[in-house]
Amino acid sequence: MVHRLESLVVRHALRLPAPAGPAGAGDVAARQFDAALMSVGFKLSADALRTLSGLSGSTVVDTAVPTLATVREMAGDHVRHNVYFKDFPANVPDTFDFWMRCVREALEDGKARSGVLAQLRNGVVNLLTLPSYGNYRHTYDEMLAAHDELTAAVGDRLTVLHLGGPLEDELTALYLALAGSATPLGDAHLADLRVLAEHCADGPQPAAIPVRENRAVVNEARLKAGSGLLLDTVTDVLRLACAVSGGDVSLQEPTRFRALSRPVRRALLAGLDAVVAAAPAKLADVLTHREAFKRLGERLHPHEYRQWPRAAEVFAVARGEMKAYTFDARVEALFGADDVTGAVELLRSAPGKLFRSLDRLLRAARTPEERDTVLAAVEEVAPEVSGRVVLSVREHLQNRAVESGRKRVFVNRLGRAHVAEDTRTAVPEREIGRLIALLDAETARRLPSPERLLVGPDVLDVALPLSGRATSGGLGVLPRGSLSPVDGELLRFFVYWKQAQRVTDYDLSALLLDADYETVSWLSYTNLREVEGEHSGDITDAPDGASEFINLRLGAVRGTYIVPQVNIYSGERFEEAEESFFGFMLREGEQRGRPFEARTVRMKSELRGPGRVALPLAFRRGQDGSWHAKWLHLYLKGHPEYNRVEGNRVSVATLLRAVVEREQLTVGYLTALMANRGTDVAAWDPESVPEGPVTYIGLERPEGLHPDSVVITPENLRDLIPE
């Protein structure tokens, strides 16, 4: 368990908890540890190396073993990445020639010959019936023997692990940061919060837990520890019941409630009773999740606990035996009556809902006076709205003026995306301009005012993480909409999956588009070679895990966009597979090595979303010839089976256009607001490290910063979102 907790700190903070052990001569072991880390693209900071060198060798080894396992998994190096074509990217055959070779080999196979002949008579051959197609024809060791050692390059990734404090201090800090996050967490982070919440149940707690899903996870730990619960709506209790049953605390997917112990039932019913007793109007919230409350009532047996009559009312409302009128219904009635002023007055009491209804209110307003009423209400309640909602509305407004007539992209909380025509009427530019100025001022008011802010290279175009669900877990992953430079001559994608129970076939593909989003070409198992690069070959069964790669020479790419995608051809969904992840590597032109080399991995993200087609990111060539990655983290529904890049070219291109042309709020937006308020904002200069504490924002923490500095990197970028 200790090693698992240490792993959380390494993954989330890139910090090595200060080892506890006797002093000694651990310098040799520390250098060996550092060398092992560098082989997979990591390195100890100077402080970490110096501290480990002063400890006993056994302490260093005890620290090194679990840390190496953690960072190897972060980079995707914990599994064996074999390829179908042993010499890949060399000697990849022409697709048609390869298929004909498979047919010839099948005809030479006594067991397969008759079946293949029958297919040939019908004029169509199923590749999956050919013995030599889709399965590795050599061992992993034989593949390694066919490749030279990796040639080191200056551009290889080197992620620094900094020295942290004692393990318990690091765990507490991480727990407080995740639990108190102002933005929803992704599934992986939410699972880590559950572990931390149980471990830290008796320790310091965050002053506030604004995100309801986070609160449910913390309440689950508090329930187990016998601590007081944090409940102020009936939905909080429903989320807690889902957490206890191992279900979805976001309430997006139905939960099958387990049989609950008597102490748990008492705690949930007491919580419901207290919430309704304090605010009877909150009974209306039951209607939003009526079916879930019905099923929960079957497990809680409220009739057995007459001391909590208010709790029984919750289930009476769910069953329709008791009336409750929702706030939203009252708002809809006013909209239906074209009473914009009345809707605004009602929404003043729910500032967050007012902000979320802003576009609709402005479209419904028929006169300048009504629009002025809307803006006056926004100005009045803005200080009461969460920073995340303020920024979300600000981003919406800056795109609203140019979206009319364009396609709109809709992305749900799980990353599933679809595109639709924009049928909304326009919002007057005058009101948009006034609102943007108002929201900028409100955001600036909430931002910290450090004396000196240093900004690292390439971070200004990183999108603000207004939701953690817009980012997949992994290494080097940035929020949806972020733009990051791609420096290298060779770009190599990889996908790995391991099926859990059924034969599963994932297909890695890359779609190449021109500046007008029209198809230029693609690489996939149906097109193994193009002038741009090579595909490593199709693997159709992964009981022990399987990998596919695409190698691209960026200088040879015809077109403007490269869109890698992972298609589920057959078998298990991404969240059903035992493991599945995607990533990309960058190499210099002549840099040799194995198909997979951890030191060259720039990004590795988990594939666990809905849909049958994954679009992790895209690459765009600028007018100067440079390449940038545009982070997507999207999933398309696709077909139930047999998804191929050729079949989703139009939908992918349409979605890409909608995402690329949408303007995101970025780190640069916030730093500009801080500069306008008088903060000394300067670019980071590694040759001039300040002696005192500063605030630093960058893609990674630099060496030499004062220990009291505030450091913001992608690992804690959510801390930039003002409350």
N, C-alpha and C positions, 0 to 999 in steps of 0.2 A: 504493500500500500504506500509506503514511503516513496518508493521509486516512481509510482504513478503520480503522486503529488508533485514530486520534483519535475516530472515530465510536463505537467501543466504549466509550471513557471517557465520552463525552457521554451515551450511552444508559444505561449501567449506573450511573453515579455522578452524573449531572447536573453534571459538572464540566468546565470548559474547560481543557485542558492549557495551561500557560503558554506563549504563543507565543515562539519564538526569532527575533529579528530586530533590526535596527538601531533605535536611538532616533529619534524624529521627532515631527512634529506630526500625529498620527493622530486628533485629537479629533473632527474632522468625520466621518471614515469610521466611527469608533467609535459616534458618535451615530446615524448612518444604519444601522449594523449593529443597534444596539439597537432602533431603530424597526421594522426589518424583522422582528426576532425577536418584538416585541410584536404584530405583525399576525397571527402564528400562535400567540399565547398563551405566549410565552417572553420572558425578560428577562435582561439581564446584571446580576450583582450589582454593588454599588458598587465593590468591589475590582477586579472584572474590567473594568468600564468605565474605571476610572482607569488600570489597567495598559495597556489597549489604546490609550488616548488618548496615552500617552507613547511609542508605537512609530510606525514609519513607516506612511504610508497604505497602501502596498502590502502590508505585513505584516498589517495589519488586514483587507484584502480577501482575502488568501490564507487567513486564519482564518475569515472570515465565510462564504465560499462553501460549503465542505464542511459547516460547522456548520449553516447554514440548511437544506441538503439533508437533514441528519440529523434535525433537529427537525421538519421538515415531514413526513417519513416517520413519525416517532414519533406524530404527531397524525393521520395519514391524509390529509395535505394534498398529498401528492406525486402524486396522481392527480386526474383530472377527474371530479367527481361530478355527473352529469346526472340528470334525473328524467323519467319518462314524461309526467306532467302538468306542463307548463311553468310554471304559476303556483303549484305546490304550495308551501304547504298551502292556498292559496286556489283556489277553483273546481274542487275535486275532485268529479266527478259521482257520482250514485247508481250503484251497481254495475250494476243491471239496465239502466238507461238507457245506460250506457257500452257494455255488451255489445251492446245493440240498435243503437247507433250503428256499432259495428264491423261488424255484420252488414249494415246498410244500405250502408256504404261498400264492403263486399265485393261486394254485388249490383251496385254501380255500376262495379265493376272487371271489364272484359271477360274477363280471364284467370281470375279467381276465381269468376265468377258461376255457371257450370255446376256446379262442385264444391259450392258452398254450397247451391244449390237442391237437389241430390241429398241433402245432409245434412238439409235442412229437411223433405224428404219423409219421412225416417226419424225425424224428431222430435228429433234430437240434433245439435248443432253443436259441433265441436271448435274451441275458441277459437284454438288454435295454427295453424289453417289460414286464419285471417282475416288479410289483408295488413296491416291497421292495428293488429293486436294484438301486443304484446310487444316491439316495436322502437321505438327513439327516433324521434319524428316531427319533431324539430328539433335543431339543433346545440347544442353547449355554449355558444357565444357568444350564440345567440338566447335560451337559457334565462337567462344572466346579465343580458341586457338587460331581462328581464321583472321583475327584482328590484332593490330599492333597496340602497344600501350598508348594511353592518352598522351598526346603532345601538349605540354602545358602552354598556356597563353595568358597574356596580361589581362585579357578580358574575362577570364574565368571568374565565376561568382565566388565571393568570399564573404560569408555572413558572420559577423563578429558576435560571440557570446560574451556578454559583459558580466562582471562579478556582481552578485546581488547580496542581500543581507541574509540573516538566518532564515531557514526554511519557513518557520511559522510566520515571520514578519512578511515574507514574500507572499505566502498563501493568503494572509489577511488582506494585504493590499490588493491582490488580484480579485479576491472575493468581493471586496467593497467596490472595486471598479466595475465588475460585471453586474453585480446585483443593483448597483445604483446607476447603471447606464441609462442615458436619456433616450437611447434608440433601441428598438427590439434587437435581440440577438439571433444569429443564425442557429440552426439545429445543433451543430457541433458545439458552439459556445454555450448553448442552453444546457446541453448534457454535461459540460464541464462545470457549469454553475451549480448543477445538482450535486455533484461530488463535493465541491467547495462549500456549499451551504450546509451539508451534513457535517463536514469537518469543522466548520467555523460557527456552528449553531450556538455555542456558549461564549463566543468572543465578541468583539466589536461588530456593530451592525450599521449599515448605511443610514444616514439621516432620513432619506426618502428612497422609495423604490417606485419610480414613476411608470415603468412599463409593467403592464398587468401580467404578462407571461412570466417575467422574472419574479414577480411577487408570488405567483403560484408555486414556483419551484422553491423559493425561500420558505413559504408557508408549509410545504411538505416537510422540509427539514425541521421547522419549528414544531410541527405536529409530532414528529417522531421524538423530539427532544423534550416535549411537554412544555414548550414555551408558548406565550401568547401569540395568537394569529393576527395578521394584518389584513383586515377585511373591512371594506366600506361600501361594497355593492354585493348584490346576490350573485352576480356573475363571478366575483372573486371566489365565492364558495364553490361554484360549479367548476371553475378552473382547478381549484384545489382537489376536488373529487376526481377530476380527470388525471391530475398528477399522481394521486395515490393509486389510481387504476392503471398507470403506465400508458395513459392516452395522450391526446394532443391538447396541450394547454392553450394553444392559440384558438381552439374551437373550430378550426377549419375542417377537420375530419371528425366523424362521429367516434365516440369512445364507448367501448364495451365495458361498462362498470363491473368491477369485481364485487364479490361478496365482501362487505366491509365489517370489520370487528366492531363490537359495541362501543369501545372508547372513541373510535374514529367517527361512528355515526353520531355519537353524542356531541363531539366537537363540531361537526358540520351543521347539525341542527341548531346547536347553541349559537353558532356564527350567523346562520340565517335569521334566527329570531332577533338577535341583537341589531342586525342591519335594518330589518323592517321596522322594529320598534323605534329606532332612531329616526328613520325617514320612510314612512309608509309609501310615499310616492315611488320609491325604488322597486315596488312590486311590478311596476310596468316593465322593468328590464327583463322579467321572466319571459315575456312574449317574444323577445328576440331569439331565444333558445328554448322554445316551448317543449319540443320533443326531447331534448337532452334532459330537461328538468323532469319530465314524465318518467324517463328511464331511471334517473337518479332517485326519484321518490320511491320506486319499487325496491331499491336497495336500502334506503334509509328508514323505512317504516315509521313515518312521522306520527301515525296514530298511537304508537306505543309510548310516546313522550309528550304527554299533555301539558308538561310544565313549559313547553315552548310553542304556544299557540300561533305565534306569528310565523314560525317556520311552516306550520301546516297551511297557512294562507298562500305561501309560495307555490305549493303543489296544487292547491285549489285553483289558482290562476292558470297554471299550466294545463290543468284538465278542463278549463273553461267553465268551472263552477262558480267563479268569482270574477267580476269585471275589473279591468285595469286599463287605463288609457295612457298610451305612450306619449312621450314628448314629441317624437317624430311624427305621430299621427296628427297632433295639433299643428305642427309646422306645415304638414302637407295640406291640411284643411285651409290654412291661410293662403298658401300658394294657389290652391284650387280656386279660391275666391279672388285671385289677383290682388291680394292685400299685401303688397311688399312691405309697407310700413309696419303692419301688424306682425309680419314674419320677423322683421328685424328686431322689433321690440321684444318678442318672445325669445329670439335667439341670443339676445344680450345676456340672458341668464345662463347660457351654455356657450362660453366664448370659443371653445374648440369647434363646436358644431357651426357657429357663426362663420368661422374662418373656412371651414370645409364647404360651406354653402355659398361662399363669396361669389364664385363665377355665376352660379345660378341666380343669385340675387341681382347681380348687375345686368344679367340678360333679361330678367323679369321686370326690372325698373323701366318705366316708360317716360319718366320726366327727369330733368336735371335735379329737381328737388328730391325725388326718391333716391337718385344715385348719391346725392349729398348726404342723405340720411344713412345710407349704407356705409359710406366712408366715415361719417362721424361715429357710428357704432364701432367700426373697426379700430379707430384711433382710441376710443374709450376703453375697449376690452383688451387691446393688444398686450398690455403688461401681464394679463392673466393667462395668456396662451403659451403653451410649451414652446421652447425654442425650436424643436424639431418641426412642429406644425407651422410656425412662422416661416422657417426656411423652405418648407415644402410648398407653401403657398407662393412665396417669393419666386421659386423656381418655376412654378406653374405659370405665373404671370409673365415672366420674361420670355416664355415660349408662346404664350397665348396670342400675342399680336401677329405672329408669323405662322401659326398653325392652321388658320382658317383655309379650308380647301385642300389641306394636306391629309395624309394618312395619320391616324392616331395609333399609338402603340399602348396596349394595356398589359401590364405585368402583375400577376397576383403575388401573394406573399410567398409562394413556393417557387417563383421564378418562371411559371408557365406564361407564355406570351402569345398575344394575337394582335392583329392589326385590323383597324376598321376605318371607314370613311369618317371625316369630321363633318358632322351635320349641324353643329352648334352655330348659332348666330354670333356675330362679332361682338366683342366688348369694346366700348369706346376707348380709343388710345389715351384720351385725357385722363380717364379714371385709372387706367393701367399705370400711367406715369405717376399719378399721385399716390397710388397704393404702393408702388415699388419704392418710392422715396420714403413713405411712412415705414415700411417694413425694414428698409435699410437702416433707418434711424433707430428703430426698436432693437434690431440685431446688434448694432454698434453699441447701444447702451448697455447690453448684457455682456459684451465681450470683456475679457480681462484687459488690463492696461499695464503690461510689463514695461519696465524701463527700456529693455533692449530685446528685440526679437530677431533671431538669426534664422534664415530660411535656407534649407539645403537645396541642391540642384534637383530638378525634375519633379518636385513635389507640388508645384503650383497648379498643375493640370490634373491633380488627383481629385476626384469627385468627393463631396462631403458624404459620409455614410449616414444618410437620413434613415436608413433601416439596415440592420445587420443582415437581414434576409436578402439584401441585394449583393451579398458577397458569399462565396463558397469558402469552406475551411481549407487551409493548405498553406503552402509556402509562397511568398512573393505575390500574394493575391491582393488586388485593389478593388475598391467598390465599383459597382456598375456605372458606366459612363466615364470612368477615368481614362486618361490618355497618358501613356508612358513610352519613352523612346526605346527603340530596338536597335542595338548596336552590334553588328556582326554580319558576316557574309553568308553563313549557312543557318537556316532556321529549320529546326526539327521538332515536329509534334510527336507526342506519344500518348497512347491510351493503354491502360492495364485493367483487366477485370478477372475476377475469379468467381465462377458460378457457385451457387450454394447447393442447389438440388437438381436443376434441369440443365440440359444442354443449352448453352447460351452463346450467341454469335453477335458480337459488337463489331461495327465497321468504322474505322477511322477514314475520313475523307477530307479533302480540301477543295473548296470552290473558289475559282479565280474570276473576279469581276472587273469590268472597266469602270471609268469614272461615272458612267450613267447607270451603273449597277446591272449591266448586261453581262451574261456569261461569256467568258473567254475560253475557259477550259476547266478541267478538274482532275484531281488525282484520287484514285480509290482502287478497290479491288477489280473494278471493271476497266481501269485505265492506269496501269502500273507505272508507266513512264511517260513523261512529257519533257519539253525543253527545260521546264523549271525544276524538275526533280524526279524523285522516285518514291514508290510505295513499297513497304517491306513485305507485303504479301498477306493474304487473307487467312486468318485463323478462325475456325468455326466451332470450336469446342474448347472449354477452359476449365476442366476439372481441377487442374493444378495451377491455374492462372495462365493468362496469355497476354501478349503485347503486340501492338501494331505501331508502326512508325511511318511518317512522311518526311522526306528530306527535300528542302527547297533551297535553291540558289537565288537569293534575293535580287542579285543583279540581272538575272535572266527572266524574272517574272514579267509576263505580259499582262498589263492591267494595273489597276489602282488598289484593289482590295483582295485580301486573302482571308477566307472564312473557313477555319477548321471546324469540323463537326463530328460528332460521334452518333452514329445511327444504330438503333437496336434492330437488327435483322430478324432475330428470333430469340425466344427464351425469356430470361428474367429481366424485370425492370431494373433501373439503376439502383433503387432503394432496396430491391430484393436480393441483388447479388451480394456475395460475401464481402467483396471489396471492388471498388471501381474508381479510377481517377484518371485525370488528363493533365498534360503539362507540355511545356515546350523548352527546348534548349537552344542556345546560340553558340556558334563556333566560328572560328576564323577559317578562311578558305581552305587551307591545307592542314587543318588540325585533325589529326587522326585519333583513333580510339574505338571503343566499343559503340554499338548503336546507342546504348544508354550510358551516360557518364554523369554522375551526380554533380560534379563540379561545374558542369555546363548548364545545369537546370536553372532556368530563371523563374519558372512558375510551375507549381503543381497544385491542382485543386481537386477536391473530392467531387465525384459525380453521384449525387444522391437525390436529384430533383425529380419531379413528375414529367410525364411525356416520354416520347420514344426517340426524340432527336435533341441532342445537347449542343448548345452553341456557347462555349465558354468565353470566347473573345474573338476579335477580328483584327486584321492588320491593314493599315492604310499607308500608302505611299504619298508623301508630300510633293509639292511642286519642285522642291530642291532635290528630290530623289531619296530623302531620308524616310525611314519607316517608323511608325508608331503603332502601339497596340491600343485598341479600344476595347475596354472590358465590358462584356455582355452579361454573363451568368444567366442565360436564358434557356428555356426548354420549349420545344414545339410538341404539340400533341402527336403528330405523325400518324402513321397507320398502325393497326394492331400487329402486323407482321411485315417483313420484307421492306423496311425503309431503306432507301438508297439516295445518294446525293443527287442523282438525275431527277428523282421524283419530287424533290422539295426545293429546286433551284429558285422558282418564282417566289415562293413564300419566304425563303431565307433572304433573298435580295430585297423584298419589300420591307421586311422587318429591319434589316440592316440600315436601309435608307432612313427609316423612321427614327432609329436610335442615333445614328451618326449625326443627323441634322438637328437633333434636340440639344439645346444648350444646357449644360449642367452647372449647378453651383459648385465651385471648387474651393480648394484651400486658398488659391489666389484671391478669390472674392473676399474671404474673411481677413486675410492679411492686408488687403487694400483698405478695408474698413478700419482696421487697427491703425494703419499708417495715417489715415485721415484724422484719427482722433489724437494724433501726436506721438504715437509710439515710434521709437527708433527702429525701423525695419531695415535689415541689411542682409545681403547674400552671405552665406557661410563661406569662410575662407580658411581652409585647413592649415595655412601657413601663419595664421594670426588667431590663435585660440585665446579667447578672453580669460583672464584670471578669475573673475568673479562669476557668480551665478547668472545665467541668462535663461531665456525661453528659446528652445530650439524646435523647429519643425522640419522634418526631412524624411526620406525613405528609410534611413537607418541611423542609429545613434553613432555619432563620431567619437573617436578617442579624445581624451583630454579635457572633456567638459567638467566644470566644477560640480562636485557631488550634489549640491543643492539646486542645480539647474532643473527646470521643468522641460522634459523632453517628450515630444509628440512624434510618433512614427506610425506606420500603418497598423501596428499591433494595438495601439490605443487611440487611433484617430477619432473615435467616437467622443473622446474627451474635449474635442474642439467644439462640439455642438453645445451652445449655451442652454442653460436650463430655462 
